[in-house]
């Protein structure tokens, strides 16, 4: 089934129900679309792409926008035609866009006008791109103004029937372990993601999913999937410079569910603790769930969230290759009983832990996490060698090091590539980062291996202090000694800003390059 068919279905049966709400708090703006209007807007865009630009089944279309109603309208328009959407990270520079274009050879690009300074200087190098559609103001003369498409009256149903394994999206990974990898998902995998997350998170038709993390990222898009498939509502918050805007959106739009990452959670907790947000001022009775993920969640942060927020808090895990957010879930009643756990596999997901020889490991031992699910990627586009290393005998090798306890709860230990080898001992940075985050002066921390002639590597801690705080290296090390085995204690400390990507993940390759001079390069594709 074409994944865009849910919009067509809901336009018939839930025509006047609100599908999407868009809030721009700094401008005090609010826009809405019913399911009928949403499907009409999708069809207008799809018909223009097809009839005017010649976009057809199997063509690649780049998608370079910030979250908005138009983001979702154009995304579903592309896949409705059987074309393949290529959503790009909003922080991509010209070189990144060229890298992605070299891989997918797009026939068209739909971009927000805010990205014109990125795209215009490289237009001459985008050899396969025949058409540009620009969403926003001050549209250049050589690009199609999306407002003209939105003004069209061609709302004829545009859906193209596709088989289950038809390509739907090329999703570039967030690049925490090298250059972004092109993950190919199908209509089958997205449909199964919608079903799996819907069954796991109890999504209902009258729910309202509030999202402000970038839609290009699989965690946000795949957690939106069950709300879309069920015919529920989604609220797009276009900005996050003020944590109060999230709380206002949850209250005013009767939000039921929201996804946080650790930096967002900390920002909101800090705003509550310093009095910038008073939860008593808001009617948050509709707020049922908050999921947090994309990185290990320090127990202190999780405990504060549970004790502070007027909703149930769950910890989730997922990777783009495995169907995005929500392949594991630790339910609210368990988050304080199982500190640090990501929970158990969710609906339709099987998991194993293996050693370096491929043998299954018993509880308590650390090994690589393998997944088997119908949500899984088709493979890395035009890279059979890398695909074969990642997908073996229907199992996805995640590269994440985990352990499981005797009750079957899983715990992320670290990324295999991030493990530090010090004097023959394997050290997992996440454990150190989690311990150091207990210090009241520390806002964020990242640990990496630092080259050492005698020990091969020692632990380097990059520590970001809270505003107005100060700390010495000796103070940090003494605190670490009170929390960790001696061989895990950082031997080198740098006080600096911790680098994270837009979804909150630590950018370990960039940190290693910045502080050790080590460069890591993913093999770019032809």
C-alpha positions as CSV (number, residue, x, y, z in Angstrom):
1,X,0.0,0.0,0.0
2,X,1.2,3.5,-0.8
3,X,2.0,5.1,2.5
4,X,0.3,8.3,1.4
5,X,-3.0,6.5,1.1
6,X,-3.8,7.2,4.8
7,X,-4.3,10.9,3.9
8,X,-6.7,9.9,1.1
9,X,-8.6,7.6,3.4
10,X,-8.9,10.1,6.2
11,X,-10.0,12.8,3.8
12,X,-13.1,10.7,3.1
13,X,-13.9,9.6,6.6
14,X,-12.5,12.4,8.8
15,X,-12.9,15.2,6.4
16,X,-13.5,18.1,8.8
17,X,-11.3,16.8,11.6
18,X,-8.2,18.9,12.3
19,X,-5.2,17.1,10.9
20,X,-2.4,19.6,11.4
21,X,-1.8,22.7,13.5
22,X,1.2,24.9,12.9
23,X,2.4,27.4,15.6
24,X,4.9,30.2,15.1
25,X,5.1,31.6,18.7
26,X,7.4,34.6,18.0
27,X,5.0,35.9,15.4
28,X,1.8,34.8,17.3
29,X,0.8,32.9,14.2
30,X,-1.4,29.7,14.0
31,X,-2.5,27.8,10.9
32,X,-4.6,24.6,10.6
33,X,-5.5,22.0,8.0
34,X,-8.4,19.5,8.2
35,X,-7.8,16.1,6.8
36,X,-9.8,17.0,3.7
37,X,-7.7,20.2,3.2
38,X,-4.4,18.3,3.9
39,X,-5.2,15.7,1.2
40,X,-6.2,18.5,-1.3
41,X,-2.9,20.3,-0.7
42,X,-1.0,17.1,-1.2
43,X,-2.8,16.4,-4.5
44,X,-2.2,20.0,-5.7
45,X,1.5,19.5,-5.2
46,X,1.6,16.0,-6.5
47,X,-0.3,16.9,-9.7
48,X,2.1,19.9,-10.3
49,X,5.1,17.7,-9.8
50,X,3.7,15.1,-12.2
51,X,2.0,17.1,-14.9
52,X,4.2,20.2,-15.0
53,X,7.7,18.9,-14.0
54,X,7.4,15.3,-15.2
55,X,8.2,13.7,-11.8
56,X,7.3,10.1,-12.0
57,X,7.4,6.8,-10.2
58,X,11.0,6.1,-9.0
59,X,12.4,9.6,-9.5
60,X,14.3,11.1,-6.6
61,X,13.2,14.5,-5.2
62,X,15.3,16.4,-2.6
63,X,13.4,18.0,0.2
64,X,15.2,20.8,2.1
65,X,12.9,22.6,4.5
66,X,12.3,23.5,8.1
67,X,9.3,22.0,9.9
68,X,6.0,23.5,8.6
69,X,2.7,22.5,7.0
70,X,4.4,22.7,3.6
71,X,7.1,20.3,4.8
72,X,4.5,17.6,5.3
73,X,2.4,18.5,2.2
74,X,5.3,18.3,-0.1
75,X,6.7,15.1,1.6
76,X,3.5,13.2,1.0
77,X,3.0,14.7,-2.5
78,X,6.4,13.1,-3.5
79,X,5.6,9.7,-2.2
80,X,2.0,9.8,-3.4
81,X,3.4,9.7,-6.9
82,X,5.7,6.7,-6.2
83,X,8.7,9.0,-6.3
84,X,11.4,8.8,-3.6
85,X,11.7,11.7,-1.1
86,X,15.1,12.7,0.1
87,X,14.7,14.8,3.3
88,X,17.8,16.8,4.1
89,X,19.2,18.0,7.5
90,X,18.4,21.7,7.8
91,X,22.1,22.2,8.9
92,X,23.5,20.9,5.6
93,X,26.0,23.2,3.9
94,X,26.5,23.3,0.1
95,X,29.1,20.5,0.2
96,X,26.6,18.3,2.1
97,X,23.9,18.9,-0.4
98,X,26.2,18.1,-3.3
99,X,27.3,14.9,-1.5
100,X,23.7,13.8,-1.1
101,X,22.9,14.8,-4.8
102,X,25.8,12.8,-6.0
103,X,24.3,9.7,-4.4
104,X,20.6,10.1,-5.3
105,X,20.8,12.2,-8.6
106,X,17.6,14.1,-7.9
107,X,15.3,15.3,-10.6
108,X,14.0,18.2,-8.5
109,X,14.5,20.0,-5.3
110,X,11.8,21.5,-3.0
111,X,13.5,24.0,-0.7
112,X,12.5,26.6,1.8
113,X,13.6,30.1,0.9
114,X,15.8,30.3,4.0
115,X,18.0,27.7,2.2
116,X,18.6,29.8,-0.9
117,X,22.0,31.0,0.4
118,X,23.0,27.3,0.6
119,X,21.6,26.1,-2.7
120,X,22.0,29.0,-5.2
121,X,25.9,28.9,-5.1
122,X,25.9,25.2,-6.1
123,X,23.1,25.2,-8.6
124,X,25.5,24.9,-11.5
125,X,26.9,21.7,-10.0
126,X,23.5,20.1,-9.4
127,X,23.6,18.6,-12.9
128,X,20.6,16.2,-12.6
129,X,18.3,18.8,-11.1
130,X,15.8,20.1,-13.7
131,X,13.4,22.0,-11.4
132,X,13.4,23.9,-8.2
133,X,10.3,24.7,-6.1
134,X,10.8,27.3,-3.5
135,X,8.6,27.6,-0.4
136,X,8.6,31.1,1.2
137,X,9.2,34.7,0.2
138,X,11.5,36.3,-2.4
139,X,11.4,33.4,-4.7
140,X,14.1,33.7,-7.5
141,X,12.9,33.9,-11.1
142,X,14.4,30.5,-12.1
143,X,12.4,28.7,-9.4
144,X,8.7,27.7,-9.1
145,X,6.9,29.7,-6.4
146,X,5.1,27.2,-4.1
147,X,2.4,29.8,-3.6
148,X,1.4,29.3,-7.2
149,X,1.0,25.6,-6.6
150,X,-1.0,26.1,-3.4
151,X,-3.3,28.5,-5.4
152,X,-4.1,25.7,-8.0
153,X,-7.5,24.1,-8.2
154,X,-6.2,20.7,-9.4
155,X,-7.1,18.5,-6.4
156,X,-7.8,15.4,-8.4
157,X,-6.6,12.3,-6.6
158,X,-3.0,11.7,-7.6
159,X,-2.1,8.5,-5.8
160,X,0.0,5.9,-7.6
161,X,-0.4,2.3,-6.4
162,X,2.9,0.7,-5.5
163,X,4.0,-2.7,-4.2
164,X,5.2,-3.1,-0.6
165,X,8.9,-3.0,-1.4
166,X,8.7,0.2,-3.5
167,X,11.3,2.8,-2.4
168,X,9.8,5.6,-0.4
169,X,12.5,7.6,1.2
170,X,16.3,8.0,1.3
171,X,17.1,9.1,4.8
172,X,20.6,10.3,5.6
173,X,21.7,9.2,9.1
174,X,22.7,11.9,11.5
175,X,26.3,11.3,11.0
176,X,27.5,10.8,14.6
177,X,29.9,8.1,13.4
178,X,31.1,9.6,10.1
179,X,29.5,11.1,7.0
180,X,25.7,10.6,6.7
181,X,24.8,7.2,5.2
182,X,21.9,6.9,2.7
183,X,19.3,4.7,4.3
184,X,16.6,3.5,1.9
185,X,13.1,2.9,3.4
186,X,10.1,1.5,1.6
187,X,6.3,1.9,1.8
188,X,6.3,-1.5,3.6
189,X,8.8,-0.4,6.3
190,X,7.0,2.9,6.9
191,X,3.6,1.2,7.2
192,X,5.0,-1.3,9.7
193,X,6.6,1.6,11.6
194,X,3.2,3.2,11.9
195,X,1.6,0.0,13.1
196,X,4.4,-0.9,15.5
197,X,4.5,2.5,17.1
198,X,0.7,2.8,17.2
199,X,0.5,-0.5,19.1
200,X,3.4,0.3,21.4
201,X,2.3,3.8,22.4
202,X,-1.5,3.4,22.5
203,X,-2.2,6.0,19.9
204,X,-5.8,7.0,19.6
205,X,-7.8,9.0,17.0
206,X,-8.4,12.0,19.3
207,X,-4.7,12.3,20.3
208,X,-2.5,15.3,19.4
209,X,1.2,14.7,18.8
210,X,3.2,17.9,19.4
211,X,6.5,18.0,17.6
212,X,9.3,20.5,17.3
213,X,12.3,18.3,16.6
214,X,13.3,18.2,12.9
215,X,11.0,16.1,10.7
216,X,13.9,15.1,8.5
217,X,15.1,12.9,11.4
218,X,13.7,9.4,11.6
219,X,12.8,9.7,15.3
220,X,10.4,12.5,14.8
221,X,8.9,11.3,11.5
222,X,8.5,7.7,12.6
223,X,6.9,8.7,15.9
224,X,4.5,10.9,14.0
225,X,3.7,7.9,11.7
226,X,1.0,6.2,14.0
227,X,-0.8,9.5,14.6
228,X,-0.9,10.1,10.8
229,X,-2.1,6.5,10.1
230,X,-4.7,6.6,12.9
231,X,-6.2,10.0,11.8
232,X,-5.1,11.8,14.9
233,X,-3.8,15.4,15.0
234,X,-0.3,16.8,14.8
235,X,0.9,20.1,16.1
236,X,4.0,21.6,14.5
237,X,5.9,24.0,16.7
238,X,8.2,25.9,14.3
239,X,10.5,27.3,17.0
240,X,12.2,26.4,20.2
241,X,14.2,29.3,21.4
242,X,12.0,29.6,24.4
243,X,11.2,26.4,26.4
244,X,7.9,28.0,27.5
245,X,6.6,27.6,23.9
246,X,6.5,23.8,24.3
247,X,4.4,24.0,27.5
248,X,2.1,26.6,25.9
249,X,1.5,24.4,22.9
250,X,0.8,21.3,25.1
251,X,-1.8,23.4,27.0
252,X,-3.5,25.4,24.3
253,X,-3.6,22.6,21.7
254,X,-4.5,19.9,24.2
255,X,-1.4,18.0,23.3
256,X,-1.3,14.3,24.4
257,X,2.2,13.3,23.4
258,X,5.6,14.8,22.7
259,X,9.2,13.7,22.0
260,X,12.1,15.2,23.9
261,X,15.8,14.7,23.6
262,X,18.1,15.2,26.6
263,X,19.2,18.9,25.9
264,X,15.5,19.9,25.4
265,X,14.5,18.1,28.6
266,X,17.2,19.8,30.6
267,X,16.3,23.2,29.1
268,X,12.7,22.8,30.2
269,X,13.6,21.5,33.6
270,X,15.9,24.5,34.2
271,X,13.2,26.9,33.0
272,X,10.8,25.3,35.6
273,X,13.4,25.3,38.4
274,X,14.4,29.0,37.9
275,X,10.8,30.2,37.7
276,X,10.6,31.0,34.0
277,X,7.9,28.4,33.7
278,X,5.2,27.8,36.3
279,X,3.4,24.6,35.4
280,X,0.4,25.7,37.6
281,X,-0.3,28.4,35.1
282,X,-1.2,25.9,32.4
283,X,-4.0,23.4,31.9
284,X,-1.9,20.3,31.0
285,X,-4.6,17.7,31.8
286,X,-4.5,16.3,28.3
287,X,-0.8,15.6,28.4
288,X,-0.4,11.8,28.7
289,X,3.1,10.8,27.5
290,X,6.5,12.2,26.9
291,X,9.1,10.0,25.2
292,X,12.8,10.8,25.5
293,X,15.6,9.3,23.5
294,X,18.2,9.7,20.7
295,X,20.9,9.2,23.3
296,X,21.4,7.6,26.7
297,X,19.4,9.5,29.3
298,X,21.3,10.3,32.6
299,X,19.3,8.9,35.5
300,X,19.3,12.2,37.3
301,X,17.7,13.9,34.3
302,X,15.1,11.1,34.0
303,X,14.3,11.3,37.7
304,X,13.8,15.1,37.5
305,X,11.5,14.7,34.5
306,X,9.4,12.1,36.2
307,X,9.1,14.1,39.4
308,X,8.4,17.4,37.6
309,X,6.3,16.9,34.5
310,X,2.5,16.2,34.7
311,X,2.6,13.2,32.4
312,X,4.0,9.7,32.1
313,X,7.7,9.6,30.9
314,X,9.1,6.8,28.9
315,X,12.6,6.1,27.5
316,X,12.9,5.0,23.9
317,X,15.6,3.7,21.5
318,X,15.7,3.4,17.7
319,X,18.0,3.9,14.8
320,X,17.2,5.1,11.3
321,X,18.2,1.7,9.7
322,X,15.8,-0.1,12.1
323,X,12.7,2.0,11.7
324,X,13.6,5.1,13.7
325,X,12.4,6.0,17.1
326,X,10.5,3.5,19.2
327,X,12.0,0.1,18.4
328,X,12.6,-0.2,22.2
329,X,10.5,1.3,25.0
330,X,10.8,1.5,28.8
331,X,7.3,2.3,30.0
332,X,6.6,5.0,32.6
333,X,6.1,2.6,35.5
334,X,9.6,1.2,34.9
335,X,11.8,4.2,34.3
336,X,12.9,4.7,37.9
337,X,12.9,1.0,38.7
338,X,15.3,0.2,35.8
339,X,17.7,3.2,35.7
340,X,19.5,3.6,32.4
341,X,17.5,0.9,30.6
342,X,15.9,1.5,27.2
343,X,13.3,-1.2,28.0
344,X,12.3,-4.1,25.8
345,X,11.7,-4.5,22.1
346,X,8.4,-3.0,21.0
347,X,5.6,-4.5,18.8
348,X,7.0,-6.4,15.8
349,X,10.7,-6.1,16.9
350,X,13.0,-9.0,17.9
351,X,16.5,-8.5,19.4
352,X,19.7,-10.4,20.2
353,X,23.0,-9.6,21.7
354,X,26.1,-11.3,20.2
355,X,29.8,-11.4,20.8
356,X,32.5,-10.7,18.2
357,X,32.3,-14.3,17.0
358,X,28.6,-14.0,16.4
359,X,27.5,-16.1,19.4
360,X,24.5,-15.2,21.5
361,X,25.4,-13.8,24.9
362,X,23.7,-14.4,28.2
363,X,22.3,-11.7,30.4
364,X,24.8,-9.3,32.0
365,X,27.4,-9.6,29.2
366,X,28.1,-6.7,26.7
367,X,27.8,-7.4,23.0
368,X,26.4,-5.9,19.8
369,X,22.7,-5.4,19.4
370,X,21.0,-7.1,16.5
371,X,17.4,-6.3,15.4
372,X,14.9,-8.2,13.2
373,X,11.8,-6.3,12.2
374,X,9.5,-5.4,9.3
375,X,10.4,-1.8,10.0
376,X,13.9,-2.4,8.8
377,X,15.6,-0.5,6.0
378,X,15.9,-2.0,2.5
379,X,19.6,-1.2,2.6
380,X,22.2,1.5,2.0
381,X,21.5,2.9,-1.5
382,X,23.9,1.6,-4.1
383,X,26.3,0.2,-1.5
384,X,25.9,-3.6,-1.4
385,X,29.1,-4.1,0.5
386,X,28.1,-1.8,3.4
387,X,24.5,-3.3,3.3
388,X,25.9,-6.8,3.5
389,X,27.9,-5.9,6.6
390,X,24.9,-4.4,8.3
391,X,22.1,-6.8,7.1
392,X,23.0,-10.5,7.6
393,X,20.5,-13.4,7.6
394,X,17.5,-11.0,8.1
395,X,19.3,-9.4,11.2
396,X,20.3,-5.7,11.4
397,X,23.7,-5.2,13.1
398,X,23.3,-1.9,14.8
399,X,26.9,-1.2,16.0
400,X,25.5,-0.4,19.5
401,X,27.0,-2.2,22.5
402,X,24.3,-3.4,24.9
403,X,23.6,-5.7,27.8
404,X,20.4,-7.2,29.0
405,X,19.4,-8.1,32.6
406,X,17.7,-11.3,33.7
407,X,14.3,-9.8,33.2
408,X,15.0,-9.0,29.6
409,X,15.5,-5.2,29.9
410,X,18.1,-3.8,27.6
411,X,20.8,-1.2,28.4
412,X,22.8,0.8,25.9
413,X,26.5,0.6,26.9
414,X,27.9,2.6,24.0
415,X,28.6,2.7,20.3
416,X,31.2,0.1,19.2
417,X,33.2,2.9,17.5
418,X,33.2,5.0,20.6
419,X,34.6,2.4,23.0
420,X,37.9,3.5,24.6
421,X,40.7,1.0,25.0
422,X,43.0,2.0,28.0
423,X,45.8,-0.3,29.0
424,X,43.9,-3.4,27.8
425,X,40.6,-2.4,29.4
426,X,37.5,-1.6,27.4
427,X,35.9,1.5,28.7
428,X,32.4,2.7,27.6
429,X,32.1,6.5,27.6
430,X,28.4,6.5,28.3
431,X,28.9,5.1,31.8
432,X,31.4,7.9,32.6
433,X,29.2,10.6,31.0
434,X,26.2,9.4,33.0
435,X,28.2,9.5,36.3
436,X,29.6,13.0,35.7
437,X,26.2,14.4,34.9
438,X,25.3,13.8,38.5
439,X,27.5,16.8,39.4
440,X,25.3,19.8,40.1
441,X,27.6,22.2,38.2
442,X,27.7,20.2,35.0
443,X,25.3,21.0,32.2
444,X,26.7,18.5,29.6
445,X,29.6,16.1,29.1
446,X,31.2,14.0,26.4
447,X,34.1,11.5,26.9
448,X,36.4,10.3,24.1
449,X,39.7,8.4,23.8
450,X,42.8,10.5,23.8
451,X,46.0,9.0,22.3
452,X,48.6,7.8,24.9
453,X,51.9,6.2,24.1
454,X,51.8,3.8,27.0
455,X,48.1,3.0,27.4
456,X,47.0,3.4,23.8
457,X,44.2,5.7,25.0
458,X,43.1,7.6,28.1
459,X,39.7,9.1,28.9
460,X,39.3,12.7,27.9
461,X,36.2,14.4,29.4
462,X,34.9,17.5,27.6
463,X,32.8,19.2,30.2
464,X,30.2,22.0,29.7
465,X,29.4,23.8,32.9
466,X,26.1,25.5,33.7
467,X,26.0,29.2,33.3
468,X,27.9,31.0,36.0
469,X,29.6,27.9,37.4
470,X,33.3,27.2,37.6
471,X,35.3,24.1,38.3
472,X,38.9,22.9,38.2
473,X,40.2,19.8,36.6
474,X,41.2,18.4,40.0
475,X,37.7,18.9,41.3
476,X,36.2,17.0,38.4
477,X,38.6,14.1,38.7
478,X,38.0,13.8,42.5
479,X,34.3,13.7,41.8
480,X,34.8,11.0,39.2
481,X,36.8,8.9,41.6
482,X,33.9,8.9,44.0
483,X,31.6,7.5,41.3
484,X,33.7,5.3,39.1
485,X,36.4,2.5,39.1
486,X,39.8,4.1,39.0
487,X,40.6,3.0,35.4
488,X,37.5,4.7,34.1
489,X,38.3,8.1,35.7
490,X,39.2,10.8,33.1
491,X,42.9,11.6,33.1
492,X,42.4,14.7,31.0
493,X,39.6,17.3,31.3
494,X,38.7,20.2,28.9
495,X,36.0,22.7,29.8
496,X,34.3,23.6,26.6
497,X,30.9,23.5,24.8
498,X,29.8,19.9,24.0
499,X,29.0,19.4,20.4
500,X,25.7,17.8,19.6
501,X,23.7,17.5,16.4
502,X,20.1,18.9,16.1
503,X,18.6,15.7,17.5
504,X,20.8,15.9,20.6
505,X,23.3,13.2,19.7
506,X,26.9,13.6,20.7
507,X,29.1,14.3,17.7
508,X,32.0,12.1,18.7
509,X,33.8,12.2,15.4
510,X,33.9,16.0,15.4
511,X,35.0,16.0,19.1
512,X,37.8,13.5,18.4
513,X,38.9,15.6,15.4
514,X,38.8,18.8,17.4
515,X,40.6,17.6,20.5
516,X,42.9,14.7,19.2
517,X,43.4,15.6,15.6
518,X,42.0,12.2,14.5
519,X,39.9,12.4,11.4
520,X,37.3,9.7,10.6
521,X,35.9,9.4,7.1
522,X,33.0,7.3,5.9
523,X,33.6,6.0,2.5
524,X,31.8,8.4,0.2
525,X,29.6,6.8,-2.5
526,X,30.0,7.2,-6.2
